[in-house]
């Protein structure tokens, strides 16, 4: 049996999977991240967490690793609004809580909007913007890895993280929530990511064809 991957490649802006509306997922499903053997939902979630830590992120949605299912992982760090990206300190040493949410449903519980935080995205590396309007507090109903229905309330930065990740499940980037001029300002960087995304998919198709030929 093939060894489980330590981390997954993160899909970049321009990859079609990032614009698809993800489907519901059950804890008992077997999931196949493209390029890898089928894994349980728990195995995929664990690898997603490792991928997120490796990329020094605060959240990662399944479409970002090529899986169009309604699942995301996230963490709450000490001093979470300052991710200290690029620092050498292991992120795991600063984790307060880890979250794995299947089929999350968000309800706004504080309609007052907050635009004060800077947002970034692991699928749009190197681009950060302030001004994304997010609800200050939300309630999330979701299924955990054991199949239990759970409800969680979050405010401020953690609420923003959850809203950002649920957006990914609906094919929405944080740049979509800003004026079009912001995307235009980053046109060159985004075009480069689109080229990388296209090349990745071509390489993945070649590797998959070779794998099928070996099995055949």
N, C-alpha and C positions, 0 to 999 in steps of 0.2 A: 504493500500500500504506500502511495506517495506521502512524503513527509509534509505535514501541514506548514503553510507559509508562516514566516515570522511576522511579516508585514505585507500589506497589499500596495500596489501602485495606486496613487490617488489620481483620479480622472481630472483633466483640466478643462477650463472654459473652452467651449467649442465642441465638447464631446456630446453627442445627441442624448446619451442616457441622463445627462444632467438637466435636460429639458422635459423629460417624460414625467407624467404623474405616476407615482409609485403605487403598486398594488398592496393589498393587505397581506400580512404574513402571520403564520401561526408558530408557536414555540416548537412544535413537533416537525416542522418542515425541514427538508434537506435543501440547502442552498448551494448554488454553484457560482462562485465568483469567476468570471471569465478568465481562463488561463490556469485554473486550479481545479482540483478534484472536489466533488460534493462534500459539504461539511454540515454539521448541525448548526442551528441558529446560535447556540451558545458558543460554539467554536468560532463562528464568524464574528460574533460580538467581541470575543476576547482578542481576536486578531485585529479587529477594527480599533479597539482601545490601544493596542500596541502601535498600530499605524499612526493613530492620533498623537500618542506621546512622542513617537519618533519625529513627527512633523511639528512638534511643539504647539499643538492646537488645544482648544477647549471643547470641541465637539466634532463629530464626523457622522454624516448620514450615509446610509447604505448606497444610494446612487453614486456617491463620490468614490466608491470602489467598484462601480459597474453593476451593482445590484439594484434594480428598480423595485425595491420592497420598502414598506413603511416601517423602517427601523432606524434609530440613531443611537449613538453613544455620546456621552458628555461627562464632564467632570466639573466639580467645584474646587478651585484651588484656594489656598491661602493667598490673600491679596489678588483675587482672581481678575480684577479689572486691569492688572498690570501683568501681562503674560510673561514678561521678561524673555521675549522671543530672542533666540540666538545666544542666550546665556548657557553656561556649562552646567549649572545646577540641575540634577535630575528632576524632571517634573513630578515623578511619582512621589518624591519626598514631600511635595507640597499639596498632595491631594487630600481634600477633606471628605468628598463623597464622589462615588462613581454612579453613573446612571446608564441603564440600557432600557430603552423604551420601544415597545412594539405597538404599532397602530395608534400613535398618540393623537389625542384630540384636545386642542387648545380652547380654553374659554377665557376671555378677558375679564378680570375682576377689578381692574383699575383702569378706566378709560383714559386717564390722563396720559399723554404721550411724553416720551423722553427722547431727545435727540442728542444727548450730551456725550454718549460713548462713541469711540472709534470702532468701526467694524472692519474685519478682514475675512478672508475665506481661504481654506487650504486648497481649493480648486482655482483660486485666482491669486497665486502667491505674489507677495510684494506690493499689493495694492490695498491701501487702507483709506477709509473715508469716514468722516463724521457726518452727522445729520440724518442718519437713517431713523425714521420715526418708528418707535416700538412702544407697545403698551407697557406701563410700569410694573404691572403685576398680572400673572396669568395662573390659571389652574390647568393642570394637564391630567387627563385620564388616559391610562395606557395599560398594556399587558406586560408583565415582567417575564423573565425567562422560565419561570416555573408555571406560567399560564395563569397567574393570579391577576385579577383586575385591581389596579391601584390608582390613587389620586394624589397629586402633589401640587402644592402651591409654591410659587416662586416670584420674587420681585427683583427689581433693579437689574444687575448684570446677569444673574442666572436666568431671569425671565427673558432677557434679550437673547441669550444663548439658545434657549428652547425655541423661541420664535424663529430664529435664524435656521435652526436645523429642520423644523417643520416646513419652512419655506422650501428647503431642498427636496422634501418629499413631494412637493407640488411643482417642481421644476422652476423654482424662483431663486434668483441670486439677489444678494443685498444691493447690488448696483441697480437692479430693476426698481428699487424703491427710492432711488435718487433721480434728480433731473437728468434727462438724456445727455446733457452737456458733460456730465461727469464721466459717463461711458465714453463719450467722444474724446475727452481729454486723455483717456488711457488707450486710445485706439491702437497705437503701435504695439504696446505690451500685450493687449488682448489678441491682436492678430498673430503675434508670435506664439501665444498659447494655443490658438486654434490650429496652427501648423503643427505644433507638438502633439496635440490631441489627435489630429488626422494621422500623423506618422505612427503614433502608439497603436491606433486601431489597425493600421495596415500590418504592423509587426505582429500584433496579436493574432490576426487572421492567418498569417504565414505560419506562426508557431502552432496554431490549432490544426491547420491542415497537415503539418508534419507529424503532430501527435496522433491524428487519426490514421495517417498512413502507417505509422509504427504499430498501432493497435491492429490494423487490418492485415 
